[in-house]
Amino acid sequence: MKKVATIVCGSPFLTLPKTLEGYVVGADKGALRLLEAGFNVDVAIGDFDSVTPAEYQYIAEKAKHVVKLPVEKDVTDAEAAVVHVIDLGYTCVRLYGALGGRFDHQFGVVVLMLKYAKKGIEMTAVDEKNKVLILSPGYHQIQIEHTYFSLFALDQVVQNLTITGAKYPLAGYDLAVDDSMCVSNEAISDAVSIQFDAGYLLISMSSD
């Protein structure tokens, strides 16, 4: 059984679900957003440069545990949170508040997800209109939760890509990193089947 951790970052576009799964981590201002929404925070982690001294004091009083990091460091607060939960044995990570806002932060999240997908960690980034995850080689059945889904090859060619159960099926296609062939597809069944032999595939499910 997978051990699930939920990490909440501080995006101004954060939308939280009614319940959160597993071990709950607030990354920097994400801890404040969690507490304000009435959630328990197992650990708050970050440099907390995005909160006021009074807000930090509130976090320190209400969170079960606080890990305060230096402002100048080699990893983002989000990655520090990911490393923390992996060190505790969690292999499935849900990210909220990591999409929207600054493009560099969003792209950094994709890079982070790819890095840990290669280590066997399942990470999913979710907001109100998007769900993003990275697939490793093999066979996958994906429940498409939004209107559209798009597929992108990441650091190498995704080989022998086959898609079934979609408006635009595909068979035995090699999807290159600079190929936009698989943008804006739609599901026509309960689940879309995706299979490929090599590479890492980003799937983005989105609504207008």
N, C-alpha and C positions, 0 to 999 in steps of 0.2 A: 504494500500500500504506500502511495506517495505521501511524503511529508510536505505539507503546503504552508508557505509563508506569504503574507500579504505585505507589500511595501507601498506606502503612500508618500508621494513626493508633493512639492508645494506649488504645482502649476495653478495659475489663477483660473484655469478652465476645469479644475478638478470637479468631477461629479462622483460622489460615493454611492455605492449600492446600500441597500437597507442592512445587509449583513456582510461581514468580512470573514474570510476563511483562514483558519489556522493561526499561526504566530503573527502578531501584528506589529509592524515596524513603521515609525514615522521618520522619514528622512528630512532633516532640517525643518522647514516650515510645514511640511506634511504632518509633523507631530502636532502642531498647533491646530491644523485643520481637523485632524482626527478628534482631538479632545473637545474642540468647539462643537463637533457633530455628535458628541456623546459616546464615542467609542473608547474602550480601554486601549492603552498603548503599552505593549510589552517592553519595547525599548524605543527611545528616541535617539537618533544618531545623526551627527552632522556638525558643521562648524557654527551653525545658527547665526550666520551673518545676515540672514533675511528676516530676522525677528528682532523686536525691540528688547531691551533688557527686562522690561516688565513681562513681556510675552515669554522670554526664556525662563524667567523665574516661575511662571505658571506651568510651563512644560516640566521643569525640574521637580515641581511639587506633585504633579498629577501623573506623570509617566512612571511605570514600575521601575524603569532603569534608564539612565541617560549616559550616552557615550559622546563626549564633547571632543571634536577633532580640531586641529589647527586650521586656520583659514587658508594658509599656503600649504598645499599637499598635492600628491601626485595622482589622486583619484577623486572623482566626483562624490558628493554625498550619497547619490544613488548607488554607485558601485560599492562604496563602503558598507552600505546597508545590505547589498547582495552578498558581499564577502562574509559579513556577519552571519547571515542566515545559512549560508553554505557551510561555514565552520561549525554550525550547530546541527548539521546533518539534513537540512532541508534541500530537496531536489526539485521542487516545483514552486515557482515564484510568480505571484500576481502583482503587477505594477499598476498603480493608479496615480494620476496626477503627473505622469511623465510625458504626456502628449499635449499638444497645443502650446502656444507661446513661442518662445525663441526657437528658431530652426536648428541652431547649433546644439541645443539641449536635446531636441527630438532626434537628430541624427546621432548624437552621442548615445542615446538609448538603444538605437538599432545596432550600433557597434558593440555596445555592452551585451546585448542579447546574443549577437553572433559569437562573441568571445566565449560566453558561458554555454551556449549550445554545443560548442566544440568540446566542452568538458562534460556533456551529458546532463546539463541543467535545463529544465523546461521553463521558459520565461514567457509571459504573456503581458502585453501592455494594453490597457483598456481605458477608454473614456466614453462619453455619452454617444458618440457617433462612430467610434472606431474600435477595432480589436486587432492587434498586431501580434504575430508570433512567428517563430522561425522553425522550419521543418528540417529534420535530418533525412538522409537517404532512406528510402524504404516505402512502405505503403501506409497511407493515412486516409481515414474517413473524417471529414471536417464538417461539423454543423455550421452552416453559414448564417450568422446571426444578424447580418445587415443586408442592405439591398445589393451591394456590389462586393466582389472580391477581386483582388489583383495579386499577381505573383511576380516576384523579382528575384533573379539570381544575385547572389551576393559576391563573395570573393573569387568565385570560379564558375565555369560553365556548369549548369544543372543538366545532367545528361539523361537522355531517354525519358523525358517528362511526358506523362500521360495523365490527362484529366477526363473524368467521366462524371455524368450527372450535372453538367453545366450547359448553359446556352451555347457556349463556344468550346466544344470538346477538343482534345488534342491527343495525338498518339505518337510516341517515340520522338519527341522534339528535343533538340538541344538548345536550351535557353541561355544565352550569353548575358553577361553583366550589363552590357549596353543595349539590350534588346527589350523593347516595350510591347512585344507581342501579347503578353498576358495581362494587360491593364483593362480594368472594368469589365469583368465577366460577371455572370449571374447564375445562381443555382436554379435548377429545374427539378430537383428532387430533395428529399429530406436531408441528404448528406452528399457532399461532393467527394469523390475519390481522387486522390492525388498520389501518383507513384513516380519515383525517379531513382536513378542508380548512383549518382554522385553529385557533390556540391551541397550547398545550403540554400534553402528557398524561404524567402520572406513572403508571408501571406498577410495581406492587409484587407480586412473586412470593413466596409464603410457605408454610411448613409449620408444623403445630402443634408 
